[in-house]
Amino acid sequence: MPKAFIYATAKVIWTFLFYGTDNNENRAHVHVGKAGVVDLGKIWLEPEVEIAKKGELTDKQIAQVLGIAKRFQKELLEQWVKFKAGEKVKSIKVKE
């Protein structure tokens, strides 16, 4: 599961990643969670950023990760393209 993006705040570290089986899907998306979360959320990255699957995330957390995904949509899509091409995905790290 390549980690595409790590976003750290004072309270939480959000990890955005791809599953190996995601390579079979054509619509760009990313899975997101934090430490202790087993059932990750899923966010579509195109045509617009929107929640695909809530997972264990609360409504407040969904709003937060959607905001992050919208803010860094370009970078996440670039990571998706690398992943789909079979290239190594190096985590982008952002600290708030």
Sequence and secondary structure as in RCSB ss.txt:
>XXXX:A:sequence
MPKAFIYATAKVIWTFLFYGTDNNENRAHVHVGKAGVVDLGKIWLEPEVEIAKKGELTDKQIAQVLGIAKRFQKE
LLEQWVKFKAGEKVKSIKVKE
>XXXX:A:secstr
  EEEEEE SS EEEEE  GGGGG  S EEEEE TT SS EEEE SSS EEEE TT  HHHHHHHHHHHHHTHHH
HHHHHHHHHTT     EEEE 
